[in-house]
Amino acid sequence: MIEISLHTRAKQASSGFSLLEVLIALSVLGFGLLTLAVMQIEGMRQGNAGRHTSDAAAVGRGYLEQVHRLPWAVLTTAQTVGTWTAPGWAGLPNSTTSMNKPGGGALVTENNYTVQWRVTDVGATPTCLRDVEVQISWNEENRTTPKLTTLSTRRYNWGDPSC
């Protein structure tokens, strides 16, 4: 009988989990799930920032495509200013471009992009080549300074016989 009671007690002690073991397992699981939630939120925020950068680059490329259609005199006027200015090109949006939220539905502006440009001469006189830079800036959530990206192209003066 002694053997049976010892065997029964050993069986009872080894079956199941103690309350302490369950609490430790739940706290480890909770910490892991909390970490995953924080990573998901950060991933979503970085995804938005990446989309804004892509949108800004698309806006800048649109302006640079128009540079090759502008008369050389417009570039000359812009070159004399010398600093970053808002483009005043006919038929183009003003210096602030809005982008709507993706996914359809109601049109809600997600971000505004401010466009500025600068034209500089390349080489000696006669000036046949100019660098055109387009700078796009926008505000991101939880940032005190605006983000910006700069794109550039080079334009040749095809209409000048001295070039």
C-alpha positions in Angstrom: 0.0 0.0 0.0 2.8 2.4 0.6 4.0 1.9 -2.9 0.6 2.7 -4.3 0.3 5.9 -2.3 3.8 7.1 -3.3 3.1 6.3 -6.9 -0.2 8.2 -6.7 1.5 11.3 -5.2 4.2 11.3 -7.8 1.6 11.0 -10.5 -0.3 14.0 -9.1 2.8 16.2 -8.8 3.9 15.6 -12.4 0.5 16.1 -14.1 -0.6 19.6 -15.4 1.0 23.0 -15.0 1.5 25.2 -12.0 -0.1 28.6 -11.9 3.4 30.2 -12.0 4.3 28.4 -15.2 1.0 29.5 -16.8 1.6 33.1 -15.8 5.2 33.1 -17.2 4.0 31.6 -20.5 1.2 34.2 -20.8 3.6 37.1 -20.1 6.0 35.8 -22.7 3.2 35.5 -25.2 1.8 38.9 -24.4 5.2 40.5 -24.8 5.7 38.8 -28.2 2.3 40.0 -29.4 2.9 43.5 -28.2 6.2 43.6 -30.1 4.4 42.4 -33.3 1.8 45.1 -32.9 4.4 47.8 -32.6 6.3 46.4 -35.6 3.1 46.5 -37.7 2.3 50.1 -36.8 5.9 51.2 -37.6 5.7 49.3 -40.9 2.5 51.1 -41.8 4.0 54.4 -41.0 7.1 53.7 -43.1 4.9 52.6 -45.9 3.1 55.9 -45.9 6.4 57.8 -45.9 7.6 55.7 -48.9 4.4 56.4 -50.8 4.8 60.1 -50.2 8.4 60.0 -51.5 7.3 58.1 -54.6 4.5 60.7 -55.2 6.9 63.5 -54.8 9.3 61.9 -57.3 6.3 61.5 -59.8 5.4 65.1 -59.4 9.0 66.1 -60.0 9.3 63.9 -63.1 6.2 65.5 -64.5 7.7 69.0 -64.2 11.0 67.8 -65.7 9.2 66.4 -68.7 7.7 69.9 -69.2 11.2 71.5 -69.1 12.0 70.1 -72.5 8.9 71.7 -74.0 9.5 75.2 -72.6 11.0 77.9 -74.8 14.6 78.7 -74.1 13.6 82.3 -73.0 11.6 80.8 -70.1 14.8 79.1 -68.9 16.8 82.3 -69.4 14.3 84.2 -67.2 14.5 81.5 -64.5 18.2 81.4 -64.7 18.5 85.1 -64.0 16.6 84.7 -60.8 19.2 82.2 -59.5 17.4 80.9 -56.5 14.7 78.4 -55.9 11.4 79.8 -57.2 7.9 78.5 -57.9 7.5 77.5 -61.6 5.0 79.8 -63.4 4.6 77.6 -66.5 1.4 78.0 -68.6 -0.7 74.9 -68.6 0.9 73.4 -65.5 -0.4 73.2 -61.9 0.7 75.9 -59.6 3.6 75.4 -57.2 1.5 73.3 -54.8 0.3 69.9 -56.0 -2.2 67.8 -54.1 -2.3 64.0 -54.1 -5.5 62.2 -53.2 -5.6 59.1 -51.0 -5.3 55.8 -52.9 -8.0 53.3 -53.1 -10.9 55.2 -54.7 -13.9 56.4 -52.8 -14.2 60.0 -51.8 -11.4 62.3 -52.9 -9.5 63.4 -49.8 -6.2 65.1 -50.1 -3.5 63.0 -48.4 -0.5 65.3 -48.9 0.5 68.6 -50.6 3.8 68.9 -52.5 5.5 72.3 -53.0 7.5 72.5 -56.2 10.4 74.9 -56.8 12.9 75.0 -59.5 16.4 76.4 -60.3 18.2 76.8 -63.6 22.0 77.2 -63.9 24.2 77.5 -66.9 26.7 74.8 -67.8 29.9 75.8 -69.6 31.1 79.0 -71.2 29.4 81.6 -73.4 27.4 81.1 -75.6 25.3 79.2 -73.1 24.0 76.2 -74.9 23.5 73.9 -72.0 21.6 74.4 -68.7 20.9 72.3 -65.6 17.4 72.4 -64.4 16.6 71.2 -60.9 13.2 70.6 -59.5 12.8 70.5 -55.7 9.7 69.0 -54.2 9.0 69.4 -50.5 6.2 68.0 -48.3 5.3 67.6 -44.6 5.3 64.2 -42.9 3.3 63.4 -39.8 5.4 63.8 -36.5 8.2 65.7 -38.3 9.1 69.3 -37.5 11.0 69.9 -40.8 9.6 69.2 -44.3 11.1 66.4 -46.3 12.3 67.1 -49.8 13.7 65.5 -52.9 15.5 67.1 -55.8 15.4 65.8 -59.4 17.4 67.3 -62.3 17.8 67.3 -66.0 20.0 69.0 -68.6 18.6 71.1 -71.5 20.3 71.9 -74.7 19.5 75.0 -76.8 18.6 73.5 -80.1 17.3 76.7 -81.5 20.6 78.7 -81.3 22.7 78.5 -84.4 25.9 79.3 -82.4 25.5 76.2 -80.3 
